[in-house]
Amino acid sequence: MSVIAVILSNMDIQSTQLPFRVGFVLVDGFPLMSYASAMEPLRASNLLAKRTLYDVRHIPVGGARSSSSSGAVIGANAFLGEQVDFDLVMVVAGGNLTDQQFPRLYTWLRLLAERGVLIGGVSGGPLLLARAGVMEGRRMTVHWDHAQALSAISQHLMVERSLYIRDRDRLTCAGGTAPLDMMHALVAEHHGPVFARKISDWFLHTDIRQGEAPQRSGLAERYNVVDPAALKALEAMENHIADPLELSQLATLSGLGVRQLNRVFQRQLGTTPVRFYCQMRLQKAHALLRMTALSVQDVAAATGFASGAHLSRSFKHRHGLSPKQFRDSLLAS
């Protein structure tokens, strides 16, 4: 089963598609707000759809139950390691993780990674994903309180100060209320932007933020764009750097047809969506080449290029230098 359902232009949520299976791994001391912000949109989706779109399971690391930092207790209805047929496993953790190790959890996460399961982390959860060794070569974010501990794990981790980041089969989130924005994007991918907006409206969550919102100005200010459809397409592009969407998928998420979206981009940005998307991914590759020691092949994988050679050709066409020449120029300066 595909991790993310195919985006259809007129998706009927009353269809017979199977529920998306989500497991929340809860570490004692987990932040209740972060957990609720990630779980409640799934519950509301089931409620408004009047059927089970999301089959949610709770997996306390300690066994039968897990306690949040505020003392709220969540009981288990699944157990660590007994099930691997999830579509998404999300680790939620907080508090002081410096001296805590979870070898059984790490082993299970590595098994899930081998099976191609979408793996996520919220608040301190991404730190545990990194300790498990499943974040190498993937862009990620984490709550600022865990950033220093994360930097000590590996120099090859691509850490960004963002609300949330989707990089292929990894989904990391800084926590707090950011999971509301992350789950809006996920529900929109599964069931379309109209249904996702209903869920966000249910929680009075009218100001939906893109994944990179905390460290950067808004999409409209950054790109000098006011058209709502163009902004939705740009948000989808930023959320899918490593796994680029097709033009038809961008059009669906923007609420327009392909021709209409092309016209909007020409009017607002002076280029086509496909060309702009490529430029966006090359800009990310430029930053990774400058700030990390990742190989050109790994940078290509992190920015959605088919190979290192493909990235090199595109990068040289845009910047006049190959990735290697660009790095050599940095060393020389």
Protein Blocks (a to p, Z undefined) as FASTA:
>chain_A
ZZbacddfblcfkbcbdcddddddddehiafklmmmmmmmmmmmmmmnopafbccddddf
klmaccdfkopacddfbdehiackbfbdcdddehjfklpccfklmmmmmmmmmnopacdd
ehjlmmmmmmnopagoiacdddfklmmmmmmmpmkbccdddfbdcehjaccdebjjlmmm
mmmmmmmmmnojklmmmmmmmnopabccdfklmmpccfklmnopabfklmmmmmmmmmmm
mlccdfklmmmmnopafklmmmmmmmmnopafklmmmmmmmmmmmmmmmmmccdfklmmm
mnopabfklmmmmmmmmnopafklmmmmmmmZZ
